[in-house]
Amino acid sequence: MSSEILLGAVVGLVIGLVIVVSHKGSRFKKLVSFTGDFDKMSARIDDFLAASNFHIQNYGSETVYCKGSRLLVGRKFIKFSRAPEGVLVEAFINLFGSNESGIDGFVGAVAKKQLKATVDQVIAMIEAGEQGNL
């Protein structure tokens, strides 16, 4: 009986690992309306992310903010850029090398929840700056 339980657990583990490794989510992207001074807003976001232990890093051909390491948890990434209609905010976690996953869904739920809270704060800063017309 216990060998059947062990076999079931191993099979479940393998299936779960295959699902996680093959999971390819998409980045979270949101265009936030903003017509104020982008350089001032960018400095505010830089300061906030640095205080939240994010650091600037090259990611392929992009410059992003990163938090975490591959050892224990997935790395969390945030990117923001000027867009004609405002500020484009992007976010994702990196699971097992090159798989990006947005901030919704079950896979990497703890890391996603933490990143979503940070992204929500960045978006709120941009929206508040828009009303204050930074």
N, C-alpha and C positions, 0 to 999 in steps of 0.2 A: 504493500500500500504506500509506504513512504517513498519508494522509488518512482511510483507513478506521479506523486506530488512533485518530486524533484524534477522529473522529466517535464511536467507541465510548466513548472516555473522557468526552466531553461528555455523551453520553446517560447513562452510568453516574453521573456527577456530578449531573445533574438528577434522576434517579430517587432517588439517595441523599438529596439535599436534600429532596425531597418526602416521603420516609419520615420523616426527622428532624423536619421542621417539623410534619407531621401527627401525630406520635407524642404521644399523651396518656397518660402513665403515671399511676399513682396514688401518693399519698404512702405512705411507710413509716409504719406505726403499730404501737406495741407498748405494752401496758399492763404496767407493772412493779409487782409487789406491793410496797407500802410502807405502813407504819403509824406511822412515826416522825414527827419534827418536820419538816413540809414546808418551813417557812420557813428552817430551818437547811440542809436539803438544797438548797433553791433557791439560797441564797447560795453554797454550794459549787459548784453547777453554773454559776452566774453567773461566779464567779471562774475556773473552768476554761475556759469558753468565751471569756471576755475574753482570757485568756492564750493561747488558740488563735487569736486575731485575729478572732473573731466579734463583731459589734456588734448592739445592739438596734435594730430597725427596725419600722416599721409596714408590714404587708403586707395590703392591703385592710383588713378590720376586725380583723385579728389583730396581735398583737405577737410577733415572731419574732426569732431570732438569725440574722444573715446574714454570709457571708464571700464575698469575691470581687466581681468586677464583670462586667458584660455584655460588655465589650470583648474579652477574650481567652478566658475560660472561663465556663461556666455558674456562676451564683451558687449557693451552697450554703446551705440553710436548716435550722435545727433549732428545734423548739418543744417545750416541755414544760409540762404543766399538771397541777394536782391533779385526781384522779379519786376516786370513792368507794372503789375497791379499791386505789388506789395512785397512781402517776404515769404519765400518758400521754405517751409520747415520740413525736414525729412528725419526719420528715425528708424532704427532697426537694431536687432540684436544679431550677433554672429554666433552661430552654433556649429561646432565641429568643422572649423576651417572656413570654407567659403560660402556656406549656406546663410543667406540673409533671411530674416524673418521680421515682419512688421510688429507692431505693438499690441495686436489683438491675437486671440487664439490660445490654445492650450499648451502647445510646445514652448517650453521656456517661460511658463506663466509667471513665476516669481520675478525673474529679470525683466520681463515685459511690463509688469505692474509698476516696478520701480522706475523704469524708463518713461512710462506713460505719465507718471506724476511729474517728472522733470519736464517733459514735453509740454504738458498742460500749463506749467508755470512759465515756460518760455513764450507760449502763445498768449497767455494772459498779459505778460509784459509788453508784447508787441501791440496787443489790442488796447491796453491802457495808454501806451505811448501814442497811439493813433488818436485817442481821444484828447490827450494832452498835447498832441501835435508836435512831438519831439522832432 
